[in-house]
Structures are given as structure tokens and as C-alpha cells.
Amino acid sequence: MTVVIETHGLSKRYRGGQLAVDRLDLAVPAGSVFGFLGPNGSGKTTTIRMLMGLIEPTAGTASVLGRAMPRAAAAVLPQVGALIEGPALYGYLNGRDNLLRYDSADPTADPRTRRARVAGALERVGLTAAGAKKAKAYSLGMKQRLALAAALLQPRRLLVLDEPTNGLDPQGMREIRSLVRELAGDGTTVFLSSHLLDEIEQVCTHAAVMARGRLLTQGTVAELAAGTRGRLAVTTPDPGDAARVLKELGVTDVTVAGDRVSGELPVSGEGDPAEPAELNAGLVRAGVRVRAFGVERASLEDAFVALTGEGFDVAG
């Protein structure tokens, strides 16, 4: 497997002793949409800043596109588009002139195609109509879009996005997800940091989960969710009786919402989940009328809770 980002024992301790990132071993496959997942304060942005050569690690190593960072930053960064810690814009310039300024600072950019590339980048993020508007009048979501456009001025091997949908409405979030899929389809590896589990699950092929500066797990999104048991869900006109019987059969964390009863499948002595058919038969024997019965697919939220024992902002 070819990797575009790789770290070994990467750590960052700030003055005063705060350990922001603790011995991180990360591998981002080429061509993936890699979700870097964790609640705010888990060490995601600090990691990205080390990967981009903006701060020095306290210990460990990091390589991007096969080159050691931050030593090879001058060779690596022209191949990387990045949106880190929100947009840095010139408020007195309009959106189009901001992008022209960014592009002119890139020594690899061809000035002959600059205006056409700026126009194309504005169109890709839905800001063509706002290109003549001063950036200081932009909403937070518009600023996020403009910063993303700056990262897309040139074809990039790697795109690093730190909370790219921050400040966007649901329609804007859908558009950014669609754009990320499009970029990945063109061969760009996308490294996307987010605290929104739903966002990661919808767009990413791979993910890593961070909490309190440490890496908890990494792999494909399907693998992470598959490692967690799904919840049993029963629809019945007898929810009270169903909840009682399921508890007697060993189902835990039983909840009732209207005619729907759900819970965690019991585990056998060998650590395997109980056979759902046996639970269904138990309900029928007890006279519970079952209209629907099944096991819901585990989500990334389920996996995170199983790993950490806690949840975090799922919907934003």
C-alpha cells in the first residue's frame, strides 16, 4: 500500500507541559478520502500543523508524499492544498483578488493562466457571483468556500482540510462533500479533519479516531463500524412487554420510543453476540406482537462510543 502521509511516534508537548499529541502512528493510503476524527481538543489541528511543517514536533517523525517534514516543506507544500484553522483572507480585497494574490505568491503558478484558474476555482466552490464582493463582508461559510478555492487553484496530489464545513448550512455541506468526492475521483488524496461523525461516514473511505491526543484506531470506515455490534430494533404494539422480555433475555440498554424498542445484543460466554432469531422467538413465545425485527448496522458513532465510552457532537 502506497501512503501519502505517515507518522511514527509523532508527539507534541507545549510549554507548560500540555501533551497535545501523544505518540501518533498514522498511515494515509494514496487515493483515499481519509477522515481524521475526534472531538474538539483531541489533537487533530496540532497534528495537521506538524504535518504541514508549521510547528516542530517534540518527538517522532512525519513524512508527507514520501518526504520528511518539516525538512522537505519547500519541495512538498507546492503539491499540497490546505485549509487549516479557518481562512486567512485580506478583508479589504474582494474574493477574486484574494485568490489572485494567493496564486501570485505561488512560485510554481503560471501567470498566463492565473485569471482563468481563479475563475474556475470560484465556480467550483459556488462563489462566482460573490467574486467581486469584499471578503470582510463574507459570511463564515463564504470565507470557508473562498479558502477552499485557494487550495484548489492548482492540481494537488494531496488536499488537507481542517473542518472544511465549519459555518456552512446543510446545502453547503452537501456541496463540499460532493466536491471532495469529485477530487478523490480525479486521483487527489483528501485528508479531512472533522468532529462531525456523520460527515466522515458519508464521504470518507478510511478514518482514524483521536481522543485526548492519542490515536484510538484507524482503518477503512467499513472496518471501523464492523468492529462494533449493531443495536437490536423491534417495532411492536406491545412496547412495554417487549422491553421486559428483552431484558429477561439479556438485552441491555433497552430504550422505548413509541412503538419502537431497541437495545444492545447480549454476548455469549465466547464473546459473540446472541443469535437475533432466538430473541425474536422469545418475544413470540411471550405473546409479544412483533411487526418488525432486525439489527441495525453499527455506525461510526457506535464505534467511537465503544472505543471511548463517551460520545461527542455528531450533527454539528
N, C-alpha and C positions, 0 to 999 in steps of 0.2 A: 504494500500500500504506500503510495506516494503521499507525503504530508507536506503541507504548506506552512503550518505553524507547529512547533514542537518545543516543549519546555521540560526541563529536568530539575527538580528540587527548587523551582523558582520561588523566591521569598522576598518580601519587602517589610521591613520594620522601620517605622517612622521615629523621629526624635520623640522622646518621652516614653518609648517602649512599646507603642501600639503595633501589634503584628497584623498587618492588613492582608498579606498573602503568605500562606504557610506551606512550603514545600510542594509546589504545584507541578504535577506531571501531566502534560496535556498533549494530545495529538489530533490535529485537524486535517482530515483527508482532503486531498485535492479534488475540486469539483463538488464539494459538499456545500449545503447550507447548514452551517454549524451554529446551533443555539447555545449561547453561554448564559446559563440560567441561574438565578439566585435573587433573594430579596435585596432591597437597597441596603448597602453597607456590607455586602458579603465579600467584597474584594474584586468585583468584576472590572470596574473602571481602572483601579490600580493596576490590574493585570494588563489591560489594554495599553495603558500608558507605558508600561515596561516593554511590551511587545513592539510598540512604535518608537522606542528609543527616547521617549520624553522624560523618563526618570530611570535612574540606575537601580537595578535590583540589589538587595542586601546580600543575597546568596543565590546560587543556582545559575542555570543558563537558559537562554531563549534563542530560537532561530526562526526566521521568517523567510519563506521562499528559499530555504536551504542556506541562508547566510546568518551568521551570528549577529545578534542585536545586543546593544546599540552600535557595536563597532562598524557594522556594514550599513548603517542607516542611509548614507548618501547613495548607495547603489540600490537599496531595497525600496525606499519610500516612493520613488517615481513610478513604481509598478503597483503601488497600493493607493486605493482611495479610502479615505477615513472620515468618519463623523464621530467625534469624541467630545463628551461633556457639553453637548449643545453647540449651536452655531456661533462662530466668531465673525461678525459682519461689520462693515462700515455703514453706520446708520444714516449718514448724510448722502450715501450713494444709493442709486436705485438697484433693483435686483440684477439687472443685466450688467451694469457697470461693476457691481461686486464680483460677478463671475469673470468679467474681462480682467479685472485686477488680479484675481486668483490665477487665471490662466497665464497672464504675462509674467507672473513670478515663477512659473514652471520652466526650467531651462530646456526641457525636452519637448515643449509645446511648439507647434508650427504656427507662427503668427499669421501666415497666409490663410489658414482655415479657422482662425480664432472665433470670428463672429458667427460663422456657421455652426461651430461646435457649441458655442454658448446658447444659440437659439435652439439647438437640438436638445441640450441639457434642460433648458427651461420647459420645453414641450414635454419631455419625459416625466417631469415631476408636476406637471399641471400648472405651471406658473407663467405661461406665455402672456396672458392678459395682464398679469401683475408685474411684468418685467420692467416697466417704466415707473413703478411706484417706489418711493424711498423705503429702504429696509427698516428704518426706525418706525414706520407705520405698519409693518407686517405684524400679524398675529404670531404667537409662538409656533403654531402649526405651519404657517407660511415660512417662518425662519428655518424650521426643520427641513422643509422641502428645498429651500434655497441651498442650505448646507449640503444636502444630499446631491443636488445638481452639481455643486462644486466638485464632489467626489467622483462624478460621472463625466467630467469634461474630456477625459481620455479613457481609452480602453484599459482596464486594470486586470491584473492576474488575481488580485485579492481585494475585496471590499470589506472594511471593518466598520461596523455600525454599532454605536453605543446608544441604546434606547432610541432607535430611529423613529418610532411612532409617538414619542412624547409630545403631548399637546395637540395631537391630531384627533379629529372627530372620527366616528366609525367608518364613514366613507373614505376618508383619507387613509385610515389604517388599512382598509382593503386594497386601496390603490398601491400603497407601499409594499404590501405583501405580494401583489401581482408583479410589481416591478422587480422585487427580489427573485421571484421565480423566473422571470424573463432573463435576468442577468445570469442566474445559475445555468439556464438553458443555453446561454451563449458561451459557457465554459468558465465563467468567473466563480472563484470560491468566495462565499459570503460568510463572514464571521459576525454573528448578530448577538449582541448582548441585550438581555431584556429581563425584567422582573415579572413579565406577563406570561404565565404558563400557557394560556390559550393561544397567544401569538406564536410562541415557539412550536407548539404542537401542530398548528395549521401550516406552517411554511418550512420548517426545518427537516432535514434528513437525519442529522446527527445532533447530539446535545451533550453538554456537561452540566452537572449540578454543583453549585458552590453554596457554602453556608459558613459564615464566620471565618472567612479567609481560607477555607480548606475545600479541596475537591472531594465530593462525595462519590460521584460515579460519572462515567462517560460511556457513550456508545451510540448506536442508532436509536432514533426515537422509538421505533417499534420494540427494540430490545429493552429499553428502559421501562416502558409501560408493561411489557410482557412479564417482567420480573415481579409484578405486583398482582395480587389477587383482585379480581373484579368483585363488585358487590351484587348480592342476590337481590332481585326485584320481583315482587309479587303484586299483581293487581287483583283485588278481591272485594266483594261487597261485605265481607266479614273481617275488616282490618284488625279489630281488637282480638278476635280469636286467632287470626293468623299470627299476630305478633306474639301472643302467648305460646302457641305451638312451636314457632320457630325458636324461641328462647329455650323451650324444653328440649329441642333437638340440637342445641349447642350454638345456634346463630348468635353472634354478638353485635353490639352497636345497632340494635334494632330501632328503626325510626318509622313513624307512621305519618303520612301526609295524605289526607283524604282517603281514597280507596287504594292507596299505594303503600306497601310495606317493604322496607329494604333493610339489609344488614350484611355483616361480614360473614363469609362462609366459615364454618368450623373447620379445624385442622385435625387430621388423624395423628396417631402417635408417631407415624413416619414423617410427619410434616407436610403431607399432601392435603389439599382441600377436600372436603367431603363431596360425595357424588350428588350433584343437584337433583337427579331423579329420585333419590331416596328422600330428600327433603320434600319434594313435591308429593310423593306417595304418603308421607307422614301427614301433610296437610289434608289430603283427601280422606285418609283414614279417620282424621279428627272431625270430619264433616265440614271443613272449610271449603267454600266455593271459590275455585281458582279460575279467574278469567284470563290471566296472562302470567307466565312464569319464565324467568330467564336470569342469566348472569351478565351484567353489563361489562363491557370492555373497560379494563383499567386505563386511566388517563395519566398524563404526566403529573397532574395534581396528586393523584393517588400515590404515584411513585415518590414524589417529593415528601409527602406526609409520612409514608412508610420509612423513608430514609432518615428524616429529621425529627419525626414526632411532632411536627408543627406545620402550619400552613402559612401562606402569605398571599398578598394581593394577586388574585387570579384574573380579575376583569379590568383592573386599572383603577 
